[in-house]
Amino acid sequence: MSFNRLETDDFVISSDSITSTVWSTDNQELTSFFTSSVQEAQTSGKYYLNVYQTGSTLSGSAVQFAVAYGNQQGSGSEFYNNAVTGSTYTRTIYGQYRNLVLGSETAAFIFGNQTSSDFYAVSLDRARYKESLLPSTWTLTLSGSGAGGDGIITLTDDSLVNSSSVQFNDAGRVFQIVSGSAGTIYTGTNANGWSPNSGSYGLFMPDIATLLLNPLALTGSIALGGINLATSRSFDTDGLNNRRLYQAFQSGSSFKLNSEETITSDYVFIRAKSSQFNYSENPSYISGSTGEVVFDDFVNNPQTYITTVGLYNDNSELLAVAKMSRPLKKDFTKEALVRVKLDF
């Protein structure tokens, strides 16, 4: 078997960003939203609601994302135990996301320039996206109709405006959620797309596929850029805030979103010079009794066909195999350059 040692300049590394749709419908836009009455009636429904692209009991139904409400004081939810006031489902949700996003048990969420003690969380199911969500390509339409209010708003992120000063936290990249569409900011009520007097509409964290929405901004009137979303902050009462946000999704009837994945490729260039790989090591080339080449043409005018390239380490262990799309003819008058692409 013949080998060629690869040199440093035989390797080239390249990265490509691959974009794909998120939803099970294979469309960028999700227009129908459903929940499961069974899940909503169970204990898990007090923490979050799963949202499906079709009826949860129908064939092909799959969870697209989940909605939840978190409150630092534990309001908007019943107590776990009346003897332990303040320990509620919403407080647990708040603590979970605070550890995930901020990495601290004391830090506060800041939406734009406003510190908030509560939020709505929208988390995509892990099976829906590749590596992360794609900033500036998404548009979420929310409507207060059927959610205790009225008004319509479209939301996106400000990554195009702040591309040179990306912020990071424990969850990776973080962008402000603003009024707009597909990365374009609407400045009708505020120059930076925020809700007047309420800060931004939330935080968009593409690396963990999560949106944290600012309840104060959504609760505002239409004149203040809100949808009159009636967020409940009563103590020891199930405020049904998960359902309120779900209804805002359902009434808005549009969530456009894409995901992305960075594919790293190693290109390996295999070179066969004119004097190399012209003789086959197939036993039929050699006489078994004399060890001589069987046919004179194999001596004077040898020809081979390259069909496979194997990559070995220094211990002669086969690491990868590349198959040619068609056999490549090789003799003393020809040199070959084969490019092998390894994707990770």
PyMOL commands that set and color helices and strands:
alter all, ss='L'
color gray80, all
select helices_A, chain A and resi 8-10+37-41+44-47+89-102+126-128+206-208+215-219+222-224+241-252+283-285+297-300
alter helices_A, ss='H'
color red, helices_A
select strands_A, chain A and resi 11-21+29-30+48-52+63-71+109-111+114-116+118-124+132-133+139-143+152-157+167-169+172-181+184-185+202-205+210-213+254-256+258-272+304-312+318-330+336-343
alter strands_A, ss='S'
color yellow, strands_A
deselect
rebuild
show_as cartoon
